[in-house]
C-alpha cells in the first residue's frame, strides 16, 4: 500500500510489470563464492533497488591519499537466501559477519567496491532510488567520486607517459659540439667540493625539486675548467674577508646537461660525493622530475 501511494502519481507506462514477478532462485551462491556473470532483468533491478532502499547504504572511504573518496555499496540481512540472491544479481560474493543480532541470528553482508560493477549497479538502480532524496544524493555523490577517480587515473597515465619520454630523452642525450672532457679529472675536482644542489620551487603539483651543479672556488683555473664542461661563464660571487681574494663560481641547471655530466663522472667518484650523485640520478627516475618540468614550463614556455 505504501508503494502504491508513493507511485500513484506516475503514469502506468512508468511500471515495467503489472503481474507478480517470478525469480529464478536456484543455484544461489554460497558464502564467499564468486557468482558467475549475470545480467539482471528490469524486474530484478526493481526488486534489488527496493531492497537497497530498505537495507542498503553507500559508504565512502576517505583514508586514501587520492583526490577522491572511494565509494562502496553495502547491503546486509539476516536472510541468507535474500543476500545470496542479491549477490547473484550483482555477480559479487557475500560473507557472514563476525557478529550476531540481539536474538542470536547470523548477519550476511555484501560490500561492492569493484569500480566497474559499482558503476554499472548504481546506473541501473538510480531511476528507482530517486524517490528517496537521501539515497539519490548518495548515488549521485558516488558518481562524482568515480568521475574524479577516472580523471585522476587519466592524468596519472598521461604524467607517466610524459615522464618516460623525458627519461628516454635524458638517456640518449649527447650535447652537440660537446668538449672533450676528462671525466676522471672532473670527478677529482668534484670530489673536493660540494657540487650537487637540490633546489625546491613552488609547482602546480606542490613543491618541485630540481638538481643543479655548481662549483665555487678561489682557484680561477679550476673553475674555468668546469665552466667549459658546463658551457657556462665564470662569475665572481664574493671577496674573502681574510685574504681579500675573489671567489669564483660557475653553475648549470639544464636537466639534460646535468644528467649527462653526472652519469659520466659517476664511475670515478666515491664516498659522500658518490652518494650525492646517486641521489641526484635517482631524481631523474622519479615523478619529481615532471613536477620540476611543469614549474619551468609555466615560468618559461620555451624550456627544453
C-alpha positions as CSV (number, residue, x, y, z in Angstrom):
1,X,0.0,0.0,0.0
2,X,2.9,2.4,0.8
3,X,4.5,1.7,-2.6
4,X,1.2,2.3,-4.4
5,X,0.5,5.6,-2.5
6,X,4.1,6.7,-3.3
7,X,3.8,5.9,-7.0
8,X,0.2,6.7,-7.8
9,X,1.2,10.0,-9.5
10,X,3.3,8.2,-12.1
11,X,1.7,7.1,-15.4
12,X,1.2,3.4,-16.0
13,X,4.0,3.4,-18.6
14,X,6.4,4.0,-15.7
15,X,5.9,0.5,-14.4
16,X,7.7,-2.3,-16.1
17,X,5.4,-5.1,-14.8
18,X,1.8,-5.5,-13.7
19,X,1.8,-9.1,-12.7
20,X,3.6,-10.8,-9.9
21,X,7.2,-11.5,-10.8
22,X,8.8,-14.9,-10.5
23,X,12.5,-15.0,-9.8
24,X,14.9,-17.8,-10.5
25,X,16.1,-18.8,-7.1
26,X,18.1,-22.0,-8.0
27,X,21.9,-22.2,-7.9
28,X,22.3,-19.3,-5.5
29,X,26.0,-18.7,-4.5
30,X,27.4,-19.9,-1.1
31,X,29.3,-17.7,1.4
32,X,32.5,-16.4,-0.2
33,X,31.7,-17.9,-3.6
34,X,32.2,-15.7,-6.7
35,X,28.9,-15.9,-8.7
36,X,29.1,-16.2,-12.5
37,X,28.4,-13.1,-14.5
38,X,24.7,-12.3,-14.6
39,X,22.6,-9.7,-16.3
40,X,19.5,-8.8,-14.2
41,X,16.2,-8.1,-15.8
42,X,14.4,-4.8,-15.3
43,X,12.2,-6.6,-12.7
44,X,15.2,-7.9,-10.8
45,X,16.7,-4.4,-10.8
46,X,13.4,-3.0,-9.4
47,X,13.5,-5.7,-6.7
48,X,17.1,-5.1,-5.7
49,X,16.5,-1.3,-5.7
50,X,13.6,-1.7,-3.2
51,X,15.7,-3.9,-1.0
52,X,18.6,-1.5,-1.2
53,X,16.3,1.4,-0.1
54,X,15.3,-0.7,3.0
55,X,18.6,-2.4,4.0
56,X,21.4,-0.8,1.9
57,X,23.7,2.1,2.1
58,X,26.6,3.8,0.3
59,X,29.8,4.4,2.1
60,X,32.9,6.5,1.2
61,X,36.4,5.6,2.2
62,X,38.4,8.8,2.8
63,X,41.5,7.2,4.2
64,X,43.5,7.1,0.9
65,X,45.8,9.9,-0.2
66,X,43.9,10.1,-3.6
67,X,42.0,13.2,-4.6
68,X,38.7,11.3,-4.4
69,X,36.7,9.2,-1.9
70,X,36.3,5.5,-2.7
71,X,32.5,4.7,-2.8
72,X,31.1,1.3,-1.9
73,X,27.6,-0.2,-1.9
74,X,26.8,-2.1,1.3
75,X,23.7,-4.3,1.9
76,X,23.2,-6.7,4.8
77,X,20.5,-9.0,6.2
78,X,19.8,-12.0,8.4
79,X,18.1,-13.7,5.5
80,X,20.9,-15.6,3.7
81,X,18.8,-16.5,0.7
82,X,17.9,-12.9,0.1
83,X,21.6,-11.8,0.3
84,X,22.6,-14.7,-1.9
85,X,20.1,-13.6,-4.5
86,X,21.3,-10.0,-4.4
87,X,24.9,-11.4,-4.7
88,X,23.8,-13.3,-7.8
89,X,22.3,-10.1,-9.3
90,X,25.5,-8.2,-8.7
91,X,27.9,-11.0,-9.7
92,X,29.8,-10.4,-6.4
93,X,30.4,-12.6,-3.4
94,X,28.9,-12.1,0.1
95,X,30.2,-13.1,3.5
96,X,29.0,-13.9,7.0
97,X,29.8,-11.1,9.6
98,X,31.5,-11.9,12.9
99,X,28.5,-10.8,14.9
100,X,25.0,-11.8,15.8
101,X,21.8,-9.9,16.3
102,X,20.3,-9.5,19.8
103,X,18.2,-12.6,19.0
104,X,21.3,-14.5,18.0
105,X,20.7,-14.5,14.3
106,X,23.6,-14.6,11.7
107,X,24.2,-11.5,9.6
108,X,25.2,-11.7,6.0
109,X,26.7,-8.8,4.0
110,X,27.6,-7.6,0.5
111,X,30.2,-4.9,0.1
112,X,30.5,-3.9,-3.5
113,X,33.7,-2.0,-4.2
114,X,34.7,-3.1,-7.7
115,X,34.7,0.1,-9.7
116,X,33.1,-1.3,-12.9
117,X,30.5,-3.3,-11.1
118,X,29.6,-0.4,-8.8
119,X,29.2,2.0,-11.6
120,X,27.0,-0.5,-13.5
121,X,24.9,-1.2,-10.4
122,X,24.3,2.5,-9.5
123,X,23.4,3.3,-13.0
124,X,20.6,0.7,-13.0
125,X,19.2,1.5,-9.6
126,X,19.3,5.3,-9.9
127,X,15.8,5.5,-11.6
128,X,14.2,3.6,-8.7
129,X,16.1,5.0,-5.7
130,X,15.5,8.6,-6.9
131,X,12.3,8.5,-4.9
132,X,14.4,8.9,-1.8
133,X,16.3,12.2,-1.8
134,X,18.8,10.8,0.7
135,X,19.7,7.7,-1.4
136,X,19.7,9.7,-4.6
137,X,22.2,12.2,-3.2
138,X,24.4,9.4,-2.1
139,X,24.3,7.7,-5.5
140,X,25.0,11.0,-7.3
141,X,27.9,11.7,-4.9
142,X,29.3,8.2,-5.7
143,X,29.1,9.0,-9.4
144,X,31.0,12.3,-8.8
145,X,33.8,10.5,-6.8
146,X,34.1,7.8,-9.6
147,X,34.4,10.6,-12.2
148,X,37.2,12.1,-10.1
149,X,38.9,8.7,-10.0
150,X,38.7,8.4,-13.8
151,X,40.2,11.9,-14.2
152,X,43.0,11.1,-11.7
153,X,43.8,7.8,-13.4
154,X,43.8,9.5,-16.8
155,X,46.1,12.3,-15.5
156,X,48.4,9.8,-13.9
157,X,48.7,7.8,-17.1
158,X,49.5,11.0,-19.1
159,X,52.0,12.1,-16.5
160,X,53.7,8.7,-16.5
161,X,54.0,8.7,-20.3
162,X,55.5,12.2,-20.3
163,X,58.0,11.2,-17.6
164,X,59.1,8.1,-19.5
165,X,59.6,10.2,-22.6
166,X,61.7,12.7,-20.6
167,X,63.8,9.9,-19.2
168,X,64.4,8.5,-22.7
169,X,65.5,11.9,-23.9
170,X,67.9,12.1,-21.0
171,X,69.4,8.7,-21.5
172,X,70.1,9.3,-25.2
173,X,71.2,13.0,-24.9
174,X,74.6,13.9,-26.2
175,X,75.3,17.7,-26.5
176,X,76.3,19.0,-29.9
177,X,79.9,20.1,-30.0
178,X,80.5,18.7,-26.5
179,X,84.0,19.4,-25.2
180,X,86.5,16.6,-24.9
181,X,86.0,16.0,-21.2
182,X,88.5,14.2,-19.0
183,X,85.8,12.8,-16.7
184,X,88.2,11.4,-14.2
185,X,89.8,14.8,-13.7
186,X,86.4,16.4,-13.4
187,X,85.4,13.8,-10.8
188,X,88.6,14.6,-8.8
189,X,87.6,18.3,-8.8
190,X,84.0,17.5,-7.8
191,X,85.3,15.1,-5.1
192,X,86.7,18.0,-3.1
193,X,83.7,20.3,-3.5
194,X,80.1,20.4,-2.6
195,X,78.9,20.5,-6.2
196,X,75.4,18.9,-6.3
197,X,72.5,21.1,-5.1
198,X,68.8,20.2,-4.7
199,X,66.6,23.2,-5.1
200,X,62.9,23.3,-4.2
201,X,60.5,25.5,-6.0
202,X,56.7,26.0,-5.9
203,X,54.8,24.0,-8.5
204,X,51.3,23.4,-9.8
205,X,51.6,20.0,-8.3
206,X,53.1,21.1,-5.0
207,X,56.8,21.7,-4.2
208,X,59.0,20.7,-7.1
209,X,62.6,19.6,-6.7
210,X,65.3,20.2,-9.2
211,X,69.1,19.5,-9.4
212,X,71.8,22.0,-10.1
213,X,75.5,21.6,-10.5
214,X,77.6,24.4,-9.0
215,X,81.2,24.9,-8.2
216,X,82.7,27.7,-6.0
217,X,86.4,28.1,-5.6
218,X,89.1,30.8,-5.2
219,X,91.1,28.8,-7.8
220,X,90.1,30.5,-11.1
221,X,91.8,27.9,-13.2
222,X,89.8,25.1,-11.7
223,X,86.5,27.0,-12.1
224,X,87.3,27.8,-15.7
225,X,87.9,24.1,-16.4
226,X,84.5,23.2,-15.0
227,X,82.8,26.2,-16.8
228,X,84.0,24.8,-20.1
229,X,82.2,21.5,-19.4
230,X,79.1,23.3,-18.2
231,X,79.2,25.5,-21.3
232,X,78.7,28.4,-18.9
233,X,80.5,31.6,-17.8
234,X,82.6,32.2,-14.6
235,X,81.2,34.7,-12.2
236,X,82.8,36.5,-9.2
237,X,80.5,35.9,-6.3
238,X,82.4,37.5,-3.3
239,X,85.7,38.5,-1.9
240,X,87.1,36.6,1.1
241,X,87.4,38.7,4.3
242,X,90.8,37.5,5.5
243,X,92.8,37.1,2.2
244,X,90.8,39.6,0.1
245,X,90.8,37.0,-2.7
246,X,87.9,36.6,-5.1
247,X,85.7,33.5,-5.0
248,X,84.6,32.3,-8.5
249,X,81.5,30.4,-9.4
250,X,80.0,28.5,-12.4
251,X,76.8,26.5,-12.4
252,X,74.4,24.7,-14.7
253,X,70.7,23.7,-14.2
254,X,69.7,22.4,-17.7
255,X,68.4,18.9,-16.9
256,X,69.9,17.2,-19.9
257,X,73.3,18.6,-19.3
258,X,73.2,17.9,-15.6
259,X,72.2,14.3,-16.2
260,X,74.8,13.9,-18.9
261,X,77.6,15.2,-16.6
262,X,76.5,13.2,-13.6
263,X,76.3,9.8,-15.4
264,X,79.8,10.3,-16.8
265,X,81.5,11.3,-13.6
266,X,79.7,8.7,-11.5
267,X,82.2,5.8,-12.1
268,X,85.1,7.9,-10.8
269,X,83.5,9.1,-7.6
270,X,83.5,7.6,-4.1
271,X,82.3,8.5,-0.6
272,X,79.9,11.3,0.0
273,X,80.3,12.7,-3.5
274,X,79.2,9.3,-4.9
275,X,76.2,9.2,-2.6
276,X,75.1,12.7,-3.6
277,X,75.3,11.8,-7.3
278,X,73.3,8.6,-6.8
279,X,70.6,10.6,-5.1
280,X,70.6,13.1,-8.0
281,X,70.4,10.4,-10.6
282,X,67.5,8.8,-8.7
283,X,65.7,12.1,-9.0
284,X,65.8,11.7,-12.8
285,X,63.9,8.5,-12.5
286,X,61.2,9.9,-10.2
287,X,58.0,11.8,-10.6
288,X,59.7,14.8,-9.1
289,X,61.4,15.3,-12.5
290,X,58.0,16.0,-14.1
291,X,56.9,18.4,-11.3
292,X,60.1,20.4,-11.9
293,X,59.5,20.5,-15.6
294,X,55.9,21.7,-15.2
295,X,57.2,24.6,-13.0
296,X,59.8,25.5,-15.5
297,X,57.3,25.4,-18.4
298,X,55.0,27.7,-16.5
299,X,57.8,30.2,-15.8
300,X,59.4,29.8,-19.3
301,X,57.3,28.3,-22.1
302,X,60.4,27.7,-24.2
303,X,62.1,25.5,-21.7
304,X,63.5,22.2,-23.1
